[in-house]
Amino acid sequence: MIHQLVYYSRNVVAGNDRSMLMNLRDIVSASQRNNSRDGITGFLIFDKTWFIQVLEGDQAQVSSTYTRIARDPRHTSATILDARNVQGRSFPNWTMGGAMRTPEVEEIYLQHGIGSFIDPTRLTSGKVVALALDLQAFDAAKRQTQRLAS
């Protein structure tokens, strides 16, 4: 069994899209190092207002990772949507994938019934995981196209 925790928090990092993207890269890079060490996988969804994240792994490691994340000053009001045991990892190859909401992926959000802004209080953990899987698939397809073009 794998423990899966889904939470959201309010982004308090100021700045334009470029600084947001740089911040996301910093978060994902640090997460990849820490999560690789701790056996955690997952996915981070990110916009100007919210962080929504899926964490997966051993229950004790997921709990300590969430506790560390909740203390990070780049966000506030961390709220757990769901914490449960699941049969397997949804993101087995991602020590931490991440996707900033951009016009390029807007259609994916719309397919999941998420309009011009995310209201995480109205999301279920299942919807978050499904959105993250679709964002991951979009990213993988984009990378594959870039590899074929080069």
Backbone as a ProteinNet text record, in pm:
[ID]
protein_1_A
[PRIMARY]
MIHQLVYYSRNVVAGNDRSMLMNLRDIVSASQRNNSRDGITGFLIFDKTWFIQVLEGDQAQVSSTYTRIARDPRHTSATILDARNVQGRSFPNWTMGGAMRTPEVEEIYLQHGIGSFIDPTRLTSGKVVALALDLQAFDAAKRQTQRLAS
[TERTIARY]
83.6	0	86.8	40.2	107.4	15.5	74	-4.5	-4.4	-121.1	-134.8	-201	-139.3	-192	-208.3	-325	-352.8	-385.2	-315.1	-341	-337.3	-387.1	-373.4	-328.5	-271.1	-229.8	-229.8	-233.5	-237.2	-94.2	-69.1	61.4	78.1	188.2	213.3	337.9	387.2	501.7	453.2	508.5	470.5	550	497.1	574	492.5	560.8	497.5	510.1	462.4	465.9	608	703.9	842.1	896	872.6	922.2	845.6	717.5	640.2	700.7	734.1	791.2	926.6	1008.3	1138.7	1117.1	1019.3	987.6	942.8	857.7	813	932.6	1023.7	1141.5	1224.4	1241.6	1315	1246.7	1114.4	1037.8	1050.5	1030.5	1035.7	1175.3	1279.4	1416.4	1447.3	1411.6	1433.9	1349.8	1226.1	1137.8	1195.3	1251	1306.7	1421.6	1508.6	1620.2	1568.1	1480.8	1427.8	1345.1	1259.7	1168.9	1241.6	1345.9	1425.3	1487.2	1539.1	1598.5	1494.2	1369.5	1266.4	1168.4	1186.5	1096.3	958.4	950.4	823.1	811.3	692.5	661.9	539.4	510.9	393	391.2	302.8	283.4	234.5	287.1	251.1	182.2	62.1	-11.8	-4.3	17.7	60.4	3.3	-56.5	-93.2	-59.6	-107.3	-71.9	-132.3	-235	-305.5	-284.2	-274.7	-277.3	-164.9	-125.5	-47.8	-143.5	-145.8	-222.4	-126.3	-109.3	-5.7	-54.1	-2.3	-21.7	113.1	115.7	235.7	205.1	301.9	282.3	406.8	385.4	497.8	460.2	562.1	542.2	469.4	373	290.2	372.4	471	552.2	630.6	684.1	760.3	669.1	549.6	454.3	414.8	388.5	349.3	460.6	584.1	693.4	720.9	703.4	719.7	613.6	488.9	382.1	408.8	453.5	483.5	590.8	694.8	802.2	747	667.1	608.5	518.7	438.6	342.9	413.1	539.6	615.4	682	679.2	746.3	679.6	758.5	700.6	646.4	664	613.4	463.7	403.4	258.9	202.3	69.4	1.4	-127.2	-188.1	-318.1	-317.4	-212.9	-208.6	-325.4	-399.8	-519.9	-519.2	-531.5	-534.3	-673.8	-678.7	-804.4	-835.2	-730.7	-751.3	-616.8	-618.4	-501.7	-554.6	-501.7	-555.8	-452.2	-474.9	-390.8	-449.1	-361.1	-401.6	-320.3	-367.5	-302.3	-161.9	-143.8	-13.9	3.2	122	153.2	87.6	34.5	-16.4	96.6	206.6	318.1	449.8	461.5	577.9	711.3	709.4	834.9	867.8	790.8	810.7	844.1	973.4	1004	932.6	905.5	809.2	794.8	681.2	647.5	577	576.4	507.7	458	346.8	289.6	230	281.8	222.6	106.6	0	-114.3	-78.1	-78.7	-45.4	-150	-156.3	-251.4	-232.6	-110.1	-79.9	-156.3	-184.1	-252	-395.6	-444.9	-578.1	-687.8	-676.1	-776.6	-788.5	-677.9	-680.7	-763.2	-743.8	-822.6	-971.4	-1002.5	-1142.2	-1204.6	-1127.9	-1178.6	-1215.5	-1152.5	-1180.8	-1281.4	-1345.8	-1448.7	-1394.9	-1266.9	-1205	-1194.1	-1270	-1276.3	-1157.8	-1183.2	-1075.2	-992.2	-1044.2	-962.7	-990.9	-892.1	-905.8	-964.5	-1065	-1115.8	-1091.5	-978.4	-944.7	-1043.6	-1122	-1221.2	-1332.6	-1342.9	-1447.5	-1393.5	-1266.9	-1206.1	-1203.6	-1214.6	-1193.5	-1051.7	-1001.3	-867.3	-864.8	-974	-980.6	-968.3	-1032.9	-1025.2	-883.5	-819.7	-682.1	-588.1	-599.4	-512.7	-537.4	-663.1	-694.2	-636.4	-651.1	-594.1	-442.3	-379.3	-233.1	-186.8	-258.6	-221.9	-231.5	-335.2	-349	-240.9	-205.9	-98	35.7	56.4	177.8	183.5	71.2	66.7	93.8	39	63	212.2	273.7	416.5	499.7	466.3	539.7	527	407.6	387.1	466.4	469.7	545	694.9	744.4	887	919.6	829.1	849.7	855.3	766	764.7	893.3	942.4	1066.6	1185.4	1186	1294.7	1293.1	1175.1	1165	1204.7	1181.5	1213.2	1362.3	1435.2	1577.8	1669.3
-120.9	0	125.6	224.8	354.9	457.4	547.8	655.9	774.8	829.9	944.8	1059	1174.1	1293.5	1401.8	1466.4	1576.5	1698.8	1807.9	1930.8	2050.7	2162.8	2289.7	2394.7	2501.6	2614.2	2740.2	2854.2	2982.3	3028.2	3058.8	3109.1	3253.4	3282.7	3419.7	3479.1	3416	3468	3575.5	3694.5	3804.4	3794	3854.4	3861.7	3830.6	3844.9	3820.7	3672.9	3636.2	3496.8	3440.7	3522.1	3475.2	3441.1	3529.5	3500.8	3382.9	3370	3254.5	3125.4	3126.5	3008	2974.8	3075.9	3053	2994.7	3045.3	2995	2848.6	2817.3	2680	2588.8	2632.7	2550.8	2526.6	2630.6	2615.7	2514.6	2526	2435	2291.4	2272.1	2137.7	2078.7	2159.6	2111.6	2066.2	2147.4	2109.8	1987.7	1984.3	1871	1742.3	1749.8	1630.2	1573.6	1661.4	1614.8	1549.8	1621.7	1570.7	1444.6	1444.6	1332.9	1207.8	1227	1113	1045.3	1123.4	1072.7	999.2	1051.9	1000.7	902.4	870.3	776.4	834.1	965.8	1034.6	1063.9	1041.1	1085.1	1175.3	1244.4	1329.2	1429.5	1526.6	1627.5	1756.4	1869.1	2000.9	2081	2129.4	2218.5	2356.9	2458.8	2587	2698.8	2798.6	2919.6	3039.2	3155.6	3276.5	3279.5	3198.9	3202.2	3076.6	2959.6	2833.2	2738.3	2658.7	2536.9	2422.7	2321.1	2199.5	2084.9	1998	1896.8	1759.3	1658.9	1518.6	1466.2	1403.6	1338.3	1189.9	1103	959.1	894	792.8	717.7	650.6	617.2	561.5	664.8	619.3	713	806.3	753.9	838.7	942.1	902.1	995.6	1101.4	1059.7	1156	1257.3	1209.8	1299.9	1398.1	1350.4	1442.1	1539.6	1493.9	1583.3	1692.8	1655.7	1755.1	1855.1	1807.6	1896.3	1997.8	1951.3	2041.3	2142.6	2095.5	2182.8	2288.6	2246.8	2339	2455.5	2438.8	2546.9	2640.8	2607.9	2688.2	2825.2	2934.8	3069.8	3114.1	3034.1	3073.6	3049.8	2992.4	2970.4	2974.8	2979.5	2986	2904.2	2878.8	2809.8	2672.3	2593.8	2457.3	2377	2311.7	2237.7	2101.7	1995.7	1861.2	1833.7	1799.1	1758.2	1612.5	1528.4	1386.4	1322.1	1223.3	1140.3	998.2	908.7	773.6	676.6	551.1	447.1	408.1	391.5	353.8	231	163.9	40.3	64	176.4	203	351.1	387.3	527.4	572.8	694.6	754.7	820.6	856.2	928	855.5	728.4	648.5	699.8	771.3	816.9	961.9	1024.4	1166.1	1186.7	1214.9	1252	1382.4	1461.5	1571.5	1635.2	1612.1	1682.2	1810.9	1904.8	2028.9	2096.5	2165.7	2236.6	2368.8	2476	2607.4	2624.1	2683	2707.1	2816.9	2780.7	2873.4	2857.5	2952.7	2937.9	2806.7	2756	2633.1	2512.4	2510.8	2396.1	2428.7	2545.2	2589.1	2490	2431.3	2336.3	2216.3	2174.8	2061.4	2097.2	2218.4	2263.1	2266.7	2318.7	2328.4	2190	2092.6	1955.5	1896.8	1948.8	1901.8	1991.6	2081.1	2166.4	2280.2	2314.6	2423.5	2543.6	2647.4	2766.6	2858.9	2987.7	3086.7	3090.7	3038.6	3031.8	2901.1	2856.6	2734	2769.9	2696.2	2706.1	2570.2	2554.1	2422	2370.2	2459.6	2414.1	2335.3	2346.6	2275.4	2153.1	2121	2006.4	1885.2	1768.8	1644.4	1596.5	1509.7	1456.6	1379.6	1310.8	1237.9	1330	1445.9	1543.3	1599.9	1625.4	1677.1	1575.5	1448.6	1344.5	1331.1	1331.8	1320.3	1438.3	1560	1678.3	1665.8	1624.8	1610.9	1505.8	1395	1292.2	1345.9	1423.3	1480.9	1585.4	1665.5	1763.2	1691.5	1583.5	1503.4	1444.6	1392.4	1334.4	1440.8	1560.6	1670.7	1703.6	1712.3	1743.7	1634.3	1509.5	1398	1401.1	1429.2	1436.7	1552.9	1665.6	1781.8	1749.7	1683.8	1646.7	1549.1	1454.8	1357.3	1428.2	1522.9	1599.3	1678.8	1736.8	1813.9	1722.1	1600.8	1505.6	1465.9	1440.9	1400.3	1513.1	1636.8	1751.9	1783.4	1737	1773.4	1667.1
0	0	0	-69	-76.9	-11.9	64.5	124.4	28.2	3.1	-87.5	-10.5	-15.6	49.9	-55.1	-57.8	-150.3	-65.2	-91.4	-15.2	-108.5	-57.7	-128.5	-28.8	-82.8	0.6	-85	-17.7	-87.6	-115.9	-242.3	-286.7	-237.5	-169	-123.7	-188.5	-295.1	-368.7	-465	-452.6	-542.3	-671.9	-776.5	-899.8	-1023	-1136.4	-1266	-1303.7	-1421.6	-1464.9	-1465.7	-1507.9	-1514.9	-1376.3	-1278.7	-1144	-1083.3	-1117.3	-1070.9	-1125.8	-1254	-1316.5	-1254.9	-1229.8	-1164.9	-1025.3	-953.5	-820.3	-827.7	-924.8	-943	-969.7	-1054.2	-1084.4	-958.9	-876.2	-750.2	-658.8	-646.7	-560.4	-611.7	-742	-799.3	-784.3	-807	-795.1	-651.7	-553.7	-413.2	-377.2	-425.7	-397.6	-455.3	-575	-637.6	-554.7	-504.9	-420.4	-292.4	-220.8	-93.8	-114	-214.6	-235.6	-283.5	-363.8	-407.4	-285.4	-194.1	-70.4	14.1	17.8	108.6	44.2	-84.8	-152	-179.7	-197	-222.4	-371.8	-425.8	-562	-554.2	-664.7	-664	-776.3	-761.8	-865.6	-800.8	-849.2	-798.6	-908.4	-880.9	-970.1	-907.9	-989.9	-937.9	-1023.6	-960.9	-1033.7	-946.2	-985.3	-910.6	-770.9	-747.6	-619.9	-536.2	-599.1	-526.2	-563.2	-465.5	-485.7	-454.8	-539.7	-513.3	-540.8	-441.8	-455.9	-414	-486.4	-452.9	-405.6	-288	-235.4	-218.7	-253.5	-242.7	-184.2	-102.1	-47.1	82.7	161.7	294.4	380.7	460.6	537.1	625.8	695.6	784.1	703.3	588.6	504.4	443.1	398.6	342.3	450.5	570.6	680	714.5	723.1	756.1	641.4	517.3	402.1	405.5	431.3	438.3	551.3	666.1	779.1	740.2	670.7	625.6	524.8	430.9	328.9	393.5	490.1	553.9	621.9	658.8	723.8	623.5	495	392.1	381.6	386.5	384.8	248.9	144.1	11.7	-3.1	99.9	95.5	236.6	244.3	372.5	364	476.4	483.8	418.6	443.9	390.1	446.6	357.1	394.5	325.5	401.9	344.4	288.1	159.6	95.5	127.5	126.4	148.7	180.2	265.2	293.2	303.9	220.4	217	163.1	186.9	128.7	-5.6	-104.1	-239.6	-282.3	-385.5	-431.4	-485.9	-554.8	-615.9	-641	-679.8	-706.9	-837.4	-837.2	-960.6	-1039.1	-970.1	-1031.9	-1001.4	-1041.8	-1000.9	-1053.7	-1163.8	-1224.4	-1193.3	-1105.1	-1077.2	-929.9	-899	-761.7	-730.5	-830.7	-820.6	-956.3	-1017.5	-1140.2	-1102.4	-1193.4	-1164.3	-1289.8	-1276.9	-1390.8	-1344.5	-1402	-1377.9	-1475.1	-1428.3	-1516.3	-1614.3	-1740.6	-1848.7	-1958.8	-2053.1	-2164.1	-2241.2	-2245.7	-2318.9	-2263.9	-2133.7	-2071.7	-2029.7	-2066.9	-2024.4	-2063	-2180.8	-2227.8	-2132.8	-2075.2	-1981.7	-1858.6	-1807.2	-1691.5	-1726.7	-1844.3	-1887	-1901	-1949.9	-1962	-1825.7	-1721.4	-1585.2	-1513.5	-1589.8	-1531.7	-1446.9	-1467	-1390.7	-1483	-1452.2	-1536.6	-1518.2	-1519.2	-1522.5	-1394.7	-1284.9	-1164.4	-1091.8	-1016.1	-938.7	-802.5	-761.5	-624.9	-560	-490.7	-437.8	-333.7	-274.9	-176.9	-244.8	-376.8	-451.5	-525.8	-505.3	-572.3	-480.4	-539.8	-466.5	-495.3	-411.5	-436.9	-568.8	-601.4	-728	-847.9	-839.9	-949.8	-960.6	-846.2	-847.1	-911.1	-871.6	-927.9	-1078.5	-1121.6	-1264.6	-1342.5	-1289.3	-1354.7	-1362.3	-1251.8	-1249.9	-1350.8	-1361.4	-1459.5	-1601.4	-1630.9	-1765	-1792.6	-1692.7	-1710.2	-1731.6	-1659.4	-1675.8	-1816.8	-1866	-2000.7	-2107.2	-2087.2	-2180.8	-2184.7	-2067.5	-2059.1	-2126.8	-2102	-2163.4	-2315	-2366.9	-2512	-2571.3	-2500.4	-2547.9	-2553.7	-2449.2	-2447.3	-2560.5	-2585.6	-2692.4	-2827.8	-2850.4	-2975.7	-2991.1	-2882.4	-2886.8	-2918.4	-2860.6	-2888.5	-3035.6	-3090.2	-3229.2	-3323.6	-3282.9	-3368.1	-3367.3	-3266	-3259.4	-3314.8
[MASK]
++++++++++++++++++++++++++++++++++++++++++++++++++++++++++++++++++++++++++++++++++++++++++++++++++++++++++++++++++++++++++++++++++++++++++++++++++++++

